[in-house]
Amino acid sequence: MGSAWEALSDESVIEMLLLLNKIDMIPTAIAEHFNFTLPALSSHLRILKDSDLITEKKQGKNRFYSLNRN
């Protein structure tokens, strides 16, 4: 498993965090927007979530991700 510092070294991940600061997004929308594969995105999301940089909200079958503002 990577670290938050490793994830933040990827410019696309920083852009993703900036976008998640504006709107909540589901993984498929994030992957399409940034041209990530779902496995790569899953890895980034797990690292960012474990580092408390993003939050996950479940709504029905969907999971929405946003920047952790706390």
Buried (B, 14 or more C-beta within 10 A) or exposed (E): EBEBEEBBEBEBBEEBBEBBEEEBBEBEBBBEEBEBEEEBBEBBBEBBBBBEBBBBEEEEEEBBBBBBEE
